[in-house]
Amino acid sequence: MRRAKQAVVASAVGLAMLATPLALPNLGGSAGSAEAAEVGGDVAIDPVAIGQAIADAAKTADNRSGFVKGAMEKAFFESGQQYNVIVMNLSQGYNSDQLQGVQYFDTVDYDGITFGVWIFEEGTFINEGDGGYDNWAFRGWFERTGDDEKTVNFHRP
């Protein structure tokens, strides 16, 4: 019998963030555009849509790795494919201190496990715990380093 999965916004601050739309700097033109990006343009990120998309990923995933990958993809596309994204099992060791330009962070629970979701411009993220899609996934513009490739250096698109 399939157990019910639940996604929960874990903090009052996160809930307040989800209720407030953000306007973010445009880091590039739209796909297929032949014109240069306009300086000072905006890419609108809707935290409510991101939170709902991640909650939907938790409800529809039959397994943990499916949830982690689904949450990563939904966060990437809901942020306009203009930012780097990490989804990480927060019970594992990690270091996110070097992430810069964080546009969104919140937690989501999947089957009793709390995951962090970051949307950001650039920086270094280190997974000090177990790898694999059960525990983390990321998308954007990056290079993996180290023997175990658990250090990821992200840059802007």
TIBA-567097 format. One record per atom (N, C-alpha, C): residue in three letters; atom name; y, x, z. Coordinates in steps of 0.02 Angstrom, whole numbers, padded with zeros to 5 digits. Layout:
! TIBA-567097
+---------+-------+--------+--------+--------+
! residuo ! atomo !     yy !     xx !     zz !
+---------+-------+--------+--------+--------+
!     ALA !    CA !      Y !      X !      Z !
...
+---------+-------+--------+--------+--------+
This chain:
! TIBA-567097
+---------+-------+--------+--------+--------+
! residuo ! atomo !     yy !     xx !     zz !
+---------+-------+--------+--------+--------+
!     MET !     N ! -00059 !  00042 !  00000 !
!     MET !    CA !  00000 !  00000 !  00000 !
!     MET !     C !  00062 !  00044 !  00000 !
!     ARG !     N !  00108 !  00029 ! -00041 !
!     ARG !    CA !  00169 !  00069 ! -00048 !
!     ARG !     C !  00216 !  00054 !  00010 !
!     ARG !     N !  00240 !  00107 !  00041 !
!     ARG !    CA !  00289 !  00099 !  00095 !
!     ARG !     C !  00358 !  00088 !  00066 !
!     ALA !     N !  00396 !  00047 !  00099 !
!     ALA !    CA !  00465 !  00034 !  00078 !
!     ALA !     C !  00507 !  00096 !  00091 !
!     LYS !     N !  00550 !  00112 !  00044 !
!     LYS !    CA !  00595 !  00169 !  00051 !
!     LYS !     C !  00665 !  00142 !  00065 !
!     GLN !     N !  00703 !  00180 !  00102 !
!     GLN !    CA !  00769 !  00158 !  00122 !
!     GLN !     C !  00820 !  00214 !  00112 !
!     ALA !     N !  00878 !  00197 !  00088 !
!     ALA !    CA !  00934 !  00245 !  00084 !
!     ALA !     C !  00989 !  00220 !  00129 !
!     VAL !     N !  01015 !  00265 !  00170 !
!     VAL !    CA !  01066 !  00245 !  00218 !
!     VAL !     C !  01123 !  00295 !  00216 !
!     VAL !     N !  01184 !  00271 !  00213 !
!     VAL !    CA !  01242 !  00315 !  00221 !
!     VAL !     C !  01243 !  00334 !  00295 !
!     ALA !     N !  01243 !  00399 !  00309 !
!     ALA !    CA !  01229 !  00422 !  00376 !
!     ALA !     C !  01289 !  00429 !  00422 !
!     SER !     N !  01348 !  00419 !  00397 !
!     SER !    CA !  01405 !  00429 !  00441 !
!     SER !     C !  01461 !  00380 !  00425 !
!     ALA !     N !  01502 !  00366 !  00475 !
!     ALA !    CA !  01560 !  00323 !  00464 !
!     ALA !     C !  01609 !  00356 !  00417 !
!     VAL !     N !  01615 !  00423 !  00422 !
!     VAL !    CA !  01660 !  00459 !  00377 !
!     VAL !     C !  01634 !  00452 !  00305 !
!     GLY !     N !  01568 !  00459 !  00297 !
!     GLY !    CA !  01539 !  00451 !  00230 !
!     GLY !     C !  01551 !  00382 !  00203 !
!     LEU !     N !  01545 !  00331 !  00244 !
!     LEU !    CA !  01557 !  00263 !  00223 !
!     LEU !     C !  01630 !  00254 !  00203 !
!     ALA !     N !  01676 !  00284 !  00242 !
!     ALA !    CA !  01747 !  00280 !  00225 !
!     ALA !     C !  01760 !  00315 !  00158 !
!     MET !     N !  01727 !  00373 !  00147 !
!     MET !    CA !  01735 !  00408 !  00084 !
!     MET !     C !  01710 !  00365 !  00026 !
!     LEU !     N !  01655 !  00330 !  00037 !
!     LEU !    CA !  01628 !  00289 ! -00016 !
!     LEU !     C !  01674 !  00232 ! -00034 !
!     ALA !     N !  01716 !  00211 !  00011 !
!     ALA !    CA !  01760 !  00154 ! -00001 !
!     ALA !     C !  01826 !  00175 ! -00033 !
!     THR !     N !  01838 !  00240 ! -00041 !
!     THR !    CA !  01902 !  00264 ! -00067 !
!     THR !     C !  01892 !  00300 ! -00133 !
!     PRO !     N !  01916 !  00273 ! -00190 !
!     PRO !    CA !  01909 !  00308 ! -00254 !
!     PRO !     C !  01950 !  00372 ! -00254 !
!     LEU !     N !  01926 !  00422 ! -00289 !
!     LEU !    CA !  01960 !  00486 ! -00294 !
!     LEU !     C !  01982 !  00499 ! -00366 !
!     ALA !     N !  02037 !  00534 ! -00376 !
!     ALA !    CA !  02057 !  00558 ! -00442 !
!     ALA !     C !  02052 !  00634 ! -00438 !
!     LEU !     N !  02013 !  00663 ! -00483 !
!     LEU !    CA !  02001 !  00735 ! -00481 !
!     LEU !     C !  02027 !  00768 ! -00544 !
!     PRO !     N !  02042 !  00833 ! -00540 !
!     PRO !    CA !  02067 !  00868 ! -00599 !
!     PRO !     C !  02015 !  00869 ! -00654 !
!     ASN !     N !  02037 !  00863 ! -00716 !
!     ASN !    CA !  01993 !  00866 ! -00773 !
!     ASN !     C !  01977 !  00939 ! -00787 !
!     LEU !     N !  01912 !  00955 ! -00789 !
!     LEU !    CA !  01892 !  01024 ! -00802 !
!     LEU !     C !  01871 !  01034 ! -00874 !
!     GLY !     N !  01879 !  00985 ! -00916 !
!     GLY !    CA !  01861 !  00992 ! -00986 !
!     GLY !     C !  01870 !  00926 ! -01022 !
!     GLY !     N !  01867 !  00929 ! -01088 !
!     GLY !    CA !  01875 !  00869 ! -01129 !
!     GLY !     C !  01811 !  00829 ! -01131 !
!     SER !     N !  01813 !  00771 ! -01161 !
!     SER !    CA !  01754 !  00729 ! -01166 !
!     SER !     C !  01706 !  00758 ! -01218 !
!     ALA !     N !  01643 !  00738 ! -01213 !
!     ALA !    CA !  01592 !  00763 ! -01259 !
!     ALA !     C !  01612 !  00745 ! -01330 !
!     GLY !     N !  01604 !  00792 ! -01375 !
!     GLY !    CA !  01619 !  00781 ! -01445 !
!     GLY !     C !  01693 !  00785 ! -01462 !
!     SER !     N !  01735 !  00799 ! -01415 !
!     SER !    CA !  01807 !  00803 ! -01428 !
!     SER !     C !  01824 !  00869 ! -01463 !
!     ALA !     N !  01865 !  00865 ! -01514 !
!     ALA !    CA !  01885 !  00925 ! -01550 !
!     ALA !     C !  01951 !  00951 ! -01524 !
!     GLU !     N !  01983 !  00915 ! -01479 !
!     GLU !    CA !  02047 !  00936 ! -01452 !
!     GLU !     C !  02038 !  00973 ! -01387 !
!     ALA !     N !  02086 !  01017 ! -01372 !
!     ALA !    CA !  02084 !  01053 ! -01309 !
!     ALA !     C !  02097 !  01005 ! -01251 !
!     ALA !     N !  02068 !  01021 ! -01194 !
!     ALA !    CA !  02079 !  00979 ! -01135 !
!     ALA !     C !  02152 !  00983 ! -01114 !
!     GLU !     N !  02179 !  00928 ! -01093 !
!     GLU !    CA !  02249 !  00924 ! -01072 !
!     GLU !     C !  02254 !  00950 ! -01000 !
!     VAL !     N !  02300 !  00996 ! -00988 !
!     VAL !    CA !  02311 !  01022 ! -00922 !
!     VAL !     C !  02337 !  00967 ! -00877 !
!     GLY !     N !  02307 !  00960 ! -00818 !
!     GLY !    CA !  02330 !  00909 ! -00771 !
!     GLY !     C !  02299 !  00841 ! -00782 !
!     GLY !     N !  02251 !  00835 ! -00829 !
!     GLY !    CA !  02216 !  00771 ! -00838 !
!     GLY !     C !  02171 !  00757 ! -00780 !
!     ASP !     N !  02144 !  00697 ! -00776 !
!     ASP !    CA !  02102 !  00678 ! -00720 !
!     ASP !     C !  02033 !  00656 ! -00743 !
!     VAL !     N !  01983 !  00673 ! -00703 !
!     VAL !    CA !  01917 !  00644 ! -00709 !
!     VAL !     C !  01909 !  00602 ! -00647 !
!     ALA !     N !  01900 !  00538 ! -00655 !
!     ALA !    CA !  01895 !  00494 ! -00597 !
!     ALA !     C !  01823 !  00494 ! -00572 !
!     ILE !     N !  01815 !  00509 ! -00509 !
!     ILE !    CA !  01749 !  00504 ! -00477 !
!     ILE !     C !  01752 !  00445 ! -00430 !
!     ASP !     N !  01704 !  00401 ! -00435 !
!     ASP !    CA !  01701 !  00342 ! -00394 !
!     ASP !     C !  01647 !  00353 ! -00340 !
!     PRO !     N !  01667 !  00371 ! -00279 !
!     PRO !    CA !  01617 !  00384 ! -00227 !
!     PRO !     C !  01572 !  00324 ! -00213 !
!     VAL !     N !  01598 !  00263 ! -00221 !
!     VAL !    CA !  01556 !  00204 ! -00211 !
!     VAL !     C !  01500 !  00202 ! -00262 !
!     ALA !     N !  01517 !  00217 ! -00324 !
!     ALA !    CA !  01466 !  00217 ! -00377 !
!     ALA !     C !  01415 !  00273 ! -00365 !
!     ILE !     N !  01438 !  00331 ! -00343 !
!     ILE !    CA !  01392 !  00386 ! -00329 !
!     ILE !     C !  01345 !  00367 ! -00272 !
!     GLY !     N !  01373 !  00341 ! -00218 !
!     GLY !    CA !  01331 !  00321 ! -00161 !
!     GLY !     C !  01281 !  00267 ! -00181 !
!     GLN !     N !  01302 !  00218 ! -00220 !
!     GLN !    CA !  01257 !  00165 ! -00242 !
!     GLN !     C !  01202 !  00192 ! -00288 !
!     ALA !     N !  01221 !  00237 ! -00334 !
!     ALA !    CA !  01173 !  00266 ! -00379 !
!     ALA !     C !  01119 !  00305 ! -00341 !
!     ILE !     N !  01140 !  00343 ! -00290 !
!     ILE !    CA !  01092 !  00381 ! -00250 !
!     ILE !     C !  01048 !  00334 ! -00209 !
!     ALA !     N !  01077 !  00281 ! -00181 !
!     ALA !    CA !  01038 !  00232 ! -00145 !
!     ALA !     C !  00987 !  00199 ! -00191 !
!     ASP !     N !  01007 !  00185 ! -00253 !
!     ASP !    CA !  00960 !  00156 ! -00301 !
!     ASP !     C !  00903 !  00204 ! -00317 !
!     ALA !     N !  00919 !  00269 ! -00320 !
!     ALA !    CA !  00866 !  00319 ! -00332 !
!     ALA !     C !  00815 !  00318 ! -00277 !
!     ALA !     N !  00838 !  00310 ! -00215 !
!     ALA !    CA !  00792 !  00308 ! -00158 !
!     ALA !     C !  00748 !  00245 ! -00160 !
!     LYS !     N !  00777 !  00190 ! -00181 !
!     LYS !    CA !  00739 !  00127 ! -00183 !
!     LYS !     C !  00687 !  00127 ! -00238 !
!     THR !     N !  00700 !  00161 ! -00293 !
!     THR !    CA !  00655 !  00157 ! -00351 !
!     THR !     C !  00606 !  00215 ! -00355 !
!     ALA !     N !  00615 !  00267 ! -00315 !
!     ALA !    CA !  00570 !  00325 ! -00319 !
!     ALA !     C !  00505 !  00311 ! -00282 !
!     ASP !     N !  00450 !  00327 ! -00314 !
!     ASP !    CA !  00384 !  00319 ! -00283 !
!     ASP !     C !  00364 !  00380 ! -00242 !
!     ASN !     N !  00399 !  00435 ! -00250 !
!     ASN !    CA !  00382 !  00496 ! -00213 !
!     ASN !     C !  00445 !  00536 ! -00199 !
!     ARG !     N !  00439 !  00583 ! -00154 !
!     ARG !    CA !  00497 !  00621 ! -00131 !
!     ARG !     C !  00528 !  00663 ! -00187 !
!     SER !     N !  00487 !  00697 ! -00225 !
!     SER !    CA !  00516 !  00738 ! -00279 !
!     SER !     C !  00550 !  00695 ! -00331 !
!     GLY !     N !  00524 !  00635 ! -00343 !
!     GLY !    CA !  00557 !  00588 ! -00388 !
!     GLY !     C !  00624 !  00567 ! -00362 !
!     PHE !     N !  00628 !  00556 ! -00296 !
!     PHE !    CA !  00693 !  00538 ! -00266 !
!     PHE !     C !  00742 !  00595 ! -00273 !
!     VAL !     N !  00721 !  00657 ! -00256 !
!     VAL !    CA !  00767 !  00714 ! -00257 !
!     VAL !     C !  00794 !  00725 ! -00328 !
!     LYS !     N !  00750 !  00724 ! -00378 !
!     LYS !    CA !  00773 !  00733 ! -00447 !
!     LYS !     C !  00817 !  00675 ! -00469 !
!     GLY !     N !  00798 !  00614 ! -00451 !
!     GLY !    CA !  00837 !  00555 ! -00469 !
!     GLY !     C !  00906 !  00556 ! -00438 !
!     ALA !     N !  00911 !  00575 ! -00374 !
!     ALA !    CA !  00976 !  00579 ! -00341 !
!     ALA !     C !  01020 !  00632 ! -00374 !
!     MET !     N !  00990 !  00689 ! -00391 !
!     MET !    CA !  01027 !  00742 ! -00425 !
!     MET !     C !  01055 !  00718 ! -00492 !
!     GLU !     N !  01013 !  00687 ! -00532 !
!     GLU !    CA !  01035 !  00664 ! -00598 !
!     GLU !     C !  01089 !  00610 ! -00592 !
!     LYS !     N !  01079 !  00563 ! -00547 !
!     LYS !    CA !  01129 !  00510 ! -00539 !
!     LYS !     C !  01196 !  00537 ! -00515 !
!     ALA !     N !  01195 !  00584 ! -00467 !
!     ALA !    CA !  01257 !  00614 ! -00443 !
!     ALA !     C !  01292 !  00652 ! -00500 !
!     PHE !     N !  01253 !  00689 ! -00540 !
!     PHE !    CA !  01282 !  00727 ! -00595 !
!     PHE !     C !  01316 !  00681 ! -00646 !
!     PHE !     N !  01282 !  00628 ! -00666 !
!     PHE !    CA !  01310 !  00584 ! -00716 !
!     PHE !     C !  01366 !  00540 ! -00689 !
!     GLU !     N !  01361 !  00519 ! -00626 !
!     GLU !    CA !  01414 !  00479 ! -00596 !
!     GLU !     C !  01478 !  00520 ! -00585 !
!     SER !     N !  01471 !  00586 ! -00582 !
!     SER !    CA !  01531 !  00629 ! -00574 !
!     SER !     C !  01557 !  00653 ! -00641 !
!     GLY !     N !  01536 !  00620 ! -00694 !
!     GLY !    CA !  01563 !  00634 ! -00760 !
!     GLY !     C !  01537 !  00697 ! -00793 !
!     GLN !     N !  01482 !  00725 ! -00768 !
!     GLN !    CA !  01452 !  00786 ! -00795 !
!     GLN !     C !  01502 !  00843 ! -00796 !
!     GLN !     N !  01548 !  00843 ! -00747 !
!     GLN !    CA !  01601 !  00894 ! -00744 !
!     GLN !     C !  01596 !  00939 ! -00683 !
!     TYR !     N !  01546 !  00927 ! -00640 !
!     TYR !    CA !  01540 !  00964 ! -00578 !
!     TYR !     C !  01468 !  00985 ! -00568 !
!     ASN !     N !  01458 !  01034 ! -00525 !
!     ASN !    CA !  01392 !  01055 ! -00504 !
!     ASN !     C !  01368 !  01008 ! -00448 !
!     VAL !     N !  01303 !  01000 ! -00443 !
!     VAL !    CA !  01273 !  00954 ! -00395 !
!     VAL !     C !  01213 !  00988 ! -00362 !
!     ILE !     N !  01207 !  00978 ! -00296 !
!     ILE !    CA !  01148 !  00999 ! -00258 !
!     ILE !     C !  01125 !  00941 ! -00215 !
!     VAL !     N !  01059 !  00930 ! -00213 !
!     VAL !    CA !  01028 !  00885 ! -00165 !
!     VAL !     C !  00980 !  00928 ! -00125 !
!     MET !     N !  00987 !  00927 ! -00058 !
!     MET !    CA !  00947 !  00972 ! -00015 !
!     MET !     C !  00921 !  00936 !  00046 !
!     ASN !     N !  00857 !  00948 !  00062 !
!     ASN !    CA !  00826 !  00924 !  00123 !
!     ASN !     C !  00860 !  00961 !  00181 !
!     LEU !     N !  00896 !  00924 !  00223 !
!     LEU !    CA !  00935 !  00956 !  00276 !
!     LEU !     C !  00893 !  00980 !  00334 !
!     SER !     N !  00828 !  00964 !  00336 !
!     SER !    CA !  00786 !  00992 !  00389 !
!     SER !     C !  00763 !  01063 !  00371 !
!     GLN !     N !  00776 !  01085 !  00310 !
!     GLN !    CA !  00762 !  01153 !  00289 !
!     GLN !     C !  00823 !  01196 !  00302 !
!     GLY !     N !  00813 !  01261 !  00309 !
!     GLY !    CA !  00870 !  01306 !  00317 !
!     GLY !     C !  00908 !  01313 !  00252 !
!     TYR !     N !  00974 !  01317 !  00256 !
!     TYR !    CA !  01016 !  01326 !  00197 !
!     TYR !     C !  01084 !  01353 !  00218 !
!     ASN !     N !  01120 !  01379 !  00169 !
!     ASN !    CA !  01189 !  01402 !  00181 !
!     ASN !     C !  01232 !  01375 !  00124 !
!     SER !     N !  01279 !  01331 !  00142 !
!     SER !    CA !  01325 !  01301 !  00092 !
!     SER !     C !  01397 !  01324 !  00105 !
!     ASP !     N !  01406 !  01374 !  00149 !
!     ASP !    CA !  01473 !  01395 !  00169 !
!     ASP !     C !  01516 !  01422 !  00111 !
!     GLN !     N !  01484 !  01445 !  00058 !
!     GLN !    CA !  01522 !  01476 !  00003 !
!     GLN !     C !  01537 !  01427 ! -00054 !
!     LEU !     N !  01521 !  01363 ! -00046 !
!     LEU !    CA !  01538 !  01314 ! -00097 !
!     LEU !     C !  01613 !  01301 ! -00096 !
!     GLN !     N !  01643 !  01298 ! -00154 !
!     GLN !    CA !  01716 !  01289 ! -00160 !
!     GLN !     C !  01730 !  01226 ! -00202 !
!     GLY !     N !  01784 !  01193 ! -00185 !
!     GLY !    CA !  01805 !  01134 ! -00223 !
!     GLY !     C !  01756 !  01076 ! -00214 !
!     VAL !     N !  01732 !  01066 ! -00152 !
!     VAL !    CA !  01686 !  01011 ! -00140 !
!     VAL !     C !  01723 !  00945 ! -00150 !
!     GLN !     N !  01698 !  00905 ! -00196 !
!     GLN !    CA !  01729 !  00841 ! -00212 !
!     GLN !     C !  01696 !  00784 ! -00175 !
!     TYR !     N !  01633 !  00794 ! -00155 !
!     TYR !    CA !  01595 !  00740 ! -00123 !
!     TYR !     C !  01539 !  00772 ! -00083 !
!     PHE !     N !  01528 !  00747 ! -00023 !
!     PHE !    CA !  01468 !  00763 !  00016 !
!     PHE !     C !  01451 !  00702 !  00057 !
!     ASP !     N !  01387 !  00687 !  00059 !
!     ASP !    CA !  01362 !  00635 !  00104 !
!     ASP !     C !  01288 !  00647 !  00114 !
!     THR !     N !  01260 !  00610 !  00160 !
!     THR !    CA !  01188 !  00614 !  00173 !
!     THR !     C !  01155 !  00549 !  00153 !
!     VAL !     N !  01092 !  00554 !  00136 !
!     VAL !    CA !  01053 !  00495 !  00119 !
!     VAL !     C !  00983 !  00506 !  00147 !
!     ASP !     N !  00954 !  00454 !  00176 !
!     ASP !    CA !  00886 !  00458 !  00204 !
!     ASP !     C !  00836 !  00432 !  00153 !
!     TYR !     N !  00781 !  00469 !  00146 !
!     TYR !    CA !  00725 !  00448 !  00104 !
!     TYR !     C !  00662 !  00454 !  00146 !
!     ASP !     N !  00632 !  00399 !  00162 !
!     ASP !    CA !  00569 !  00397 !  00199 !
!     ASP !     C !  00573 !  00438 !  00264 !
!     GLY !     N !  00629 !  00433 !  00299 !
!     GLY !    CA !  00638 !  00467 !  00363 !
!     GLY !     C !  00663 !  00538 !  00358 !
!     ILE !     N !  00677 !  00562 !  00298 !
!     ILE !    CA !  00701 !  00631 !  00288 !
!     ILE !     C !  00774 !  00626 !  00264 !
!     THR !     N !  00818 !  00666 !  00295 !
!     THR !    CA !  00889 !  00665 !  00278 !
!     THR !     C !  00903 !  00719 !  00226 !
!     PHE !     N !  00934 !  00699 !  00172 !
!     PHE !    CA !  00955 !  00744 !  00118 !
!     PHE !     C !  01030 !  00746 !  00114 !
!     GLY !     N !  01058 !  00804 !  00099 !
!     GLY !    CA !  01129 !  00811 !  00086 !
!     GLY !     C !  01141 !  00811 !  00011 !
!     VAL !     N !  01196 !  00782 ! -00010 !
!     VAL !    CA !  01215 !  00781 ! -00081 !
!     VAL !     C !  01285 !  00810 ! -00086 !
!     TRP !     N !  01292 !  00866 ! -00122 !
!     TRP !    CA !  01356 !  00898 ! -00134 !
!     TRP !     C !  01374 !  00892 ! -00207 !
!     ILE !     N !  01437 !  00877 ! -00221 !
!     ILE !    CA !  01466 !  00881 ! -00288 !
!     ILE !     C !  01526 !  00928 ! -00281 !
!     PHE !     N !  01527 !  00982 ! -00320 !
!     PHE !    CA !  01576 !  01036 ! -00308 !
!     PHE !     C !  01591 !  01074 ! -00372 !
!     GLU !     N !  01643 !  01116 ! -00368 !
!     GLU !    CA !  01665 !  01154 ! -00426 !
!     GLU !     C !  01626 !  01219 ! -00436 !
!     GLU !     N !  01620 !  01260 ! -00384 !
!     GLU !    CA !  01588 !  01325 ! -00391 !
!     GLU !     C !  01568 !  01353 ! -00323 !
!     GLY !     N !  01533 !  01409 ! -00324 !
!     GLY !    CA !  01514 !  01443 ! -00263 !
!     GLY !     C !  01440 !  01460 ! -00261 !
!     THR !     N !  01418 !  01484 ! -00203 !
!     THR !    CA !  01349 !  01505 ! -00194 !
!     THR !     C !  01315 !  01461 ! -00142 !
!     PHE !     N !  01254 !  01441 ! -00157 !
!     PHE !    CA !  01212 !  01402 ! -00112 !
!     PHE !     C !  01147 !  01440 ! -00102 !
!     ILE !     N !  01125 !  01446 ! -00039 !
!     ILE !    CA !  01064 !  01482 ! -00024 !
!     ILE !     C !  01015 !  01434 !  00010 !
!     ASN !     N !  00956 !  01427 ! -00019 !
!     ASN !    CA !  00902 !  01388 !  00011 !
!     ASN !     C !  00861 !  01436 !  00054 !
!     GLU !     N !  00864 !  01428 !  00119 !
!     GLU !    CA !  00828 !  01472 !  00165 !
!     GLU !     C !  00761 !  01442 !  00186 !
!     GLY !     N !  00744 !  01384 !  00158 !
!     GLY !    CA !  00682 !  01350 !  00175 !
!     GLY !     C !  00635 !  01348 !  00116 !
!     ASP !     N !  00594 !  01295 !  00114 !
!     ASP !    CA !  00546 !  01286 !  00060 !
!     ASP !     C !  00581 !  01264 ! -00003 !
!     GLY !     N !  00555 !  01285 ! -00059 !
!     GLY !    CA !  00583 !  01265 ! -00124 !
!     GLY !     C !  00546 !  01204 ! -00150 !
!     GLY !     N !  00550 !  01194 ! -00214 !
!     GLY !    CA !  00517 !  01139 ! -00246 !
!     GLY !     C !  00558 !  01075 ! -00244 !
!     TYR !     N !  00544 !  01030 ! -00291 !
!     TYR !    CA !  00582 !  00968 ! -00296 !
!     TYR !     C !  00573 !  00922 ! -00236 !
!     ASP !     N !  00524 !  00935 ! -00193 !
!     ASP !    CA !  00518 !  00895 ! -00132 !
!     ASP !     C !  00576 !  00910 ! -00085 !
!     ASN !     N !  00607 !  00968 ! -00092 !
!     ASN !    CA !  00659 !  00989 ! -00044 !
!     ASN !     C !  00728 !  01001 ! -00074 !
!     TRP !     N !  00732 !  01016 ! -00137 !
!     TRP !    CA !  00798 !  01027 ! -00166 !
!     TRP !     C !  00797 !  01021 ! -00242 !
!     ALA !     N !  00855 !  01006 ! -00270 !
!     ALA !    CA !  00866 !  01005 ! -00342 !
!     ALA !     C !  00940 !  01017 ! -00353 !
!     PHE !     N !  00957 !  01046 ! -00411 !
!     PHE !    CA !  01027 !  01059 ! -00426 !
!     PHE !     C !  01036 !  01056 ! -00501 !
!     ARG !     N !  01098 !  01042 ! -00520 !
!     ARG !    CA !  01114 !  01038 ! -00591 !
!     ARG !     C !  01187 !  01060 ! -00600 !
!     GLY !     N !  01200 !  01091 ! -00656 !
!     GLY !    CA !  01267 !  01114 ! -00671 !
!     GLY !     C !  01265 !  01180 ! -00708 !
!     TRP !     N !  01309 !  01225 ! -00690 !
!     TRP !    CA !  01317 !  01288 ! -00723 !
!     TRP !     C !  01304 !  01343 ! -00671 !
!     PHE !     N !  01249 !  01381 ! -00680 !
!     PHE !    CA !  01227 !  01425 ! -00625 !
!     PHE !     C !  01184 !  01482 ! -00651 !
!     GLU !     N !  01175 !  01531 ! -00606 !
!     GLU !    CA !  01126 !  01584 ! -00614 !
!     GLU !     C !  01088 !  01589 ! -00548 !
!     ARG !     N !  01023 !  01595 ! -00551 !
!     ARG !    CA !  00982 !  01604 ! -00491 !
!     ARG !     C !  00971 !  01679 ! -00481 !
!     THR !     N !  00974 !  01701 ! -00418 !
!     THR !    CA !  00966 !  01772 ! -00403 !
!     THR !     C !  00916 !  01781 ! -00346 !
!     GLY !     N !  00898 !  01843 ! -00334 !
!     GLY !    CA !  00851 !  01860 ! -00280 !
!     GLY !     C !  00780 !  01855 ! -00304 !
!     ASP !     N !  00735 !  01888 ! -00268 !
!     ASP !    CA !  00664 !  01888 ! -00286 !
!     ASP !     C !  00634 !  01818 ! -00286 !
!     ASP !     N !  00657 !  01776 ! -00240 !
!     ASP !    CA !  00630 !  01709 ! -00234 !
!     ASP !     C !  00672 !  01657 ! -00272 !
!     GLU !     N !  00727 !  01679 ! -00302 !
!     GLU !    CA !  00773 !  01637 ! -00341 !
!     GLU !     C !  00799 !  01577 ! -00301 !
!     LYS !     N !  00806 !  01586 ! -00235 !
!     LYS !    CA !  00833 !  01532 ! -00193 !
!     LYS !     C !  00908 !  01540 ! -00180 !
!     THR !     N !  00938 !  01592 ! -00208 !
!     THR !    CA !  01011 !  01599 ! -00206 !
!     THR !     C !  01037 !  01577 ! -00274 !
!     VAL !     N !  01083 !  01529 ! -00274 !
!     VAL !    CA !  01108 !  01502 ! -00337 !
!     VAL !     C !  01183 !  01510 ! -00338 !
!     ASN !     N !  01208 !  01546 ! -00389 !
!     ASN !    CA !  01279 !  01557 ! -00399 !
!     ASN !     C !  01304 !  01508 ! -00452 !
!     PHE !     N !  01346 !  01462 ! -00432 !
!     PHE !    CA !  01372 !  01410 ! -00477 !
!     PHE !     C !  01442 !  01430 ! -00500 !
!     HIS !     N !  01458 !  01411 ! -00561 !
!     HIS !    CA !  01525 !  01421 ! -00588 !
!     HIS !     C !  01549 !  01357 ! -00621 !
!     ARG !     N !  01612 !  01356 ! -00639 !
!     ARG !    CA !  01641 !  01297 ! -00672 !
!     ARG !     C !  01616 !  01294 ! -00744 !
!     PRO !     N !  01613 !  01233 ! -00770 !
!     PRO !    CA !  01590 !  01226 ! -00840 !
!     PRO !     C !  01639 !  01258 ! -00889 !
+---------+-------+--------+--------+--------+
